[in-house]
């Protein structure tokens, strides 16, 4: 069964450093997403991406965050200058279609990358 | 503001007990609702989804959920749980990938 894969599974970084979290979405999917879950809190939407551009982003997704699809398979989340409060589990997801009348707007999630900022 | 709330933080049951996890949503417009499950050490998986039509939705592994519009609820049920159902369950609403998650309910099933 196709799945979304994320690397690394755990990343430890020093405050102020840049990190790149990597995701390989399911190959025929067109929409890609990043979510995060701070320990003990809700899973929160960060950003959605379609046709090589951001289609929607939340308030959390400020200037220190960026996303990119550098080639045909990877989808990355970059955090430019990490802060302690960026420590969280980051989930990548993809879906085949996300139209208004979709009956298949199921998002498939990766296993997550646990980011620890020290 | 759109929100999804789950009533229980942690539920502990014995095997064969019946399960009902509460979920309420508050947003207008098109209502798309999901239940996702996360088994220990694994990724989020879709249990079931509701977009329209029959409000009683059947999912995988014997789970079902009922959409009750008048109560803004989408409770998850299973008549008889197994130890392997131990996981965290998320009620989720929204569409276009902008999914709104509930806080999650940890289910522990004692053998």
Interface residues (C-beta under 8 A of the other chain):
Chain A: X3 X4 X31 X33 X35 X41 X42 X43 X44 X45 X48 X55 X56 X58 X91 X93 X95 X98 X100 X102 X103 X105 X106 X107 X108 X109 X110 X111 X112
Chain B: X30 X32 X34 X36 X42 X43 X44 X45 X46 X49 X51 X90 X95 X96 X97 X98 X99 X100 X101 X102 X103 X104
